[in-house]
């Protein structure tokens, strides 16, 4: 039984996946914080304004 426990403790399989998951989680938290800060600005300068300007530019470029 002790050998199985020690083998489990030394086993590093899957550690890379966990590390990548933590990195992705931290990036997601950072993006949420940044987008919340941008979205909190006035409508014309905030995130909605940005998407509105992009939408207008694409519509104009496509001529529709």
Helices and strands as residue ranges (DSSP letters): H 2-10, H 15-39, H 47-62
